[in-house]
Amino acid sequence: MIAPSHPHGPHANAGPRAFDERDREVFRGREPEAREVREKWAENRLTVLHGAAGVGKTSLLRAGVLPELREQGANVLPVAHIAYRPAFPVAALPEYNHFRLAVLASWYERASPVQISELPIGTFLRKHRRVDRFGSRLPALAAIDGVEGLLRPSPRHERDRRELLDDLTAAMKEEPDLHLLLVVRDDAVDEALELAGRLGQESPATCSLEPLTPEAAREAADVLLRTAGRSSGDLADALVRELRTVRMAGGVQTTSRVEPALLRLVCARLWEDLPADTEISAERLRGEVNRVLGEYCAHSLVTIAADQSLRAANVLSWFRGVFVGPWGRAGVSESRLYEDVPKAVVDAVQDSHLIRARLRDKDRCFELQHPRLIEPIGKLDGGAVPIRRPGPSIRLRQARLALLDGDPELARRHAEAAVRACGEGDMKVLAAATTFLGDIAYEHGDPPTAIARYKEAATICEAVPDNAAVGWLLAAVGRILLASDAGEAVRQLQAAASRLPHELSIQTALGQALWRSGRTRAARAVFEDVLGHDSRNREALIAKRAMTGTA
């Protein structure tokens, strides 16, 4: 679901975005669905929320479900997404699981990623239990979004994926207070139900999210129009009616539902070039809606083409030829699409909410997101396209998704675009994107680039200022240098330790650097100090035994 950008603050001029908890007062038209999710999630150990891409699952959770649960005093955790990464250099971690880091860093935002990398999910849940005023334990309501990425083999992190599934299975078995909500696209719902069986919940509760009814769409449009400074009245009715009207060669049809992504997009952008007192006739409204939808489709496809190093005209022609005709309405098989364009293009088009996947006779096929797109797409002529560059936060999210999909080169391009898009007010995003570029280089065997990026990010964090972030970035540089330059590693890790003197992970890395540089006595003292604080510290125990074996 798309919401209008905030008129002020860090989201100004960011364009449409998903609703979050700040948008509770303008999130309308979904109360029955939100109530159903709240009730099933609270009452069941496992709930599966499913719907098509762009139907508003994330917005429903963040703006419609979580705020009400919090008001009721429920122990509800922030929504996790498996593509999430904290703005933390992964090279600073002794070891980590990509998926566990994403889930636990989302649920426990204040926890150190070092702790997250070492502890299973069940242990974290036990450490953060809550009780009501009578002393009874409250269920932990935990949601994972984007679960389709966990249900199929991972291109680069298959072992991590399997380990997280084992971890979730153990947590569901050992922690009866865990109420898990899995959010998944419709085309992966069967696999989600199979996962439910593995988690010990053969018959999970399910919630299906459909596009908006006309009544719900009018309620949502009314609020969005007033938020945009427009008098709603008959205009909300006219806008909903226009978005339900599909004009094709065979005649005019009226759909029974309204696609929320289209409604939010039009409400966010329709008025950008129109004065507030403009009278909008039905014909004018049709033309303006076509303009907004056509510009969005063209911009999305041109951007995807650039990201994939393809000619924009070829991608536009492919999309129009495949999805505007009858095949696009009936559904095109997955294998047929991949004959013409790379899988990454199809995934990106779906993420842009232009198409959606569904199952037909157990085979995945893709269809146009909504037939209302047929008219504006048919008018695309391949001419100049007004470009609306995504903001840096959106680009960084695209980078994380690309890396999750096993495309580090695309992830790097998105992250570099995020860096270029940052302005003076985006220092934290700039630091996160630069750190992420270091992560990409580190994970793909390019230590010099990783070190350069981490040092660049440290300089940015110094200016923020964020002393802890600088310390962890220096620790990442030091750990990378352990393999090639122990002396320099000592200097970097000592600088990190001076900023974060109580972080045992940094102390342990410093002990290893001292040992490798020949300062055995100093190294032994560091390890003994670490074990004095944490006698079970795995990394320190292993390092001390190795020292003893070579002494």
Beta strands, then each sheet from edge to edge (+ up, - down):
strand 1: 46-51
strand 2: 75-76
strand 3: 80-81
strand 4: 140-145
strand 5: 178-185
strand 6: 205-209
strand 7: 245-248
strand 8: 251-254
strand 9: 332-333
strand 10: 355-360
strand 11: 363-368
sheet 1: 2+ 4+ 5+ 1+ 6+
sheet 2: 2+ 4+ 3+
sheet 3: 7+ 8-
sheet 4: 9+ 11- 10+
end
